[in-house]
């Protein structure tokens, strides 16, 4: 589960970077693409936080 969440987090961050800097999107499409990648990134981050172990590092 954790590797999948890490891959999802990295992919969402890369998508957000792409949508912000390189994609030729305008208006509502641009906003929806960035919001979507942000929601996925936040969801993956929360999932990773919830699955952390309680052992000290």
Secondary structure as GFF3:
##gff-version 3
##sequence-region A 1 57
A	DSSP	alpha_helix	2	21	.	.	.	ID=ss1
A	DSSP	alpha_helix	27	50	.	.	.	ID=ss2
###
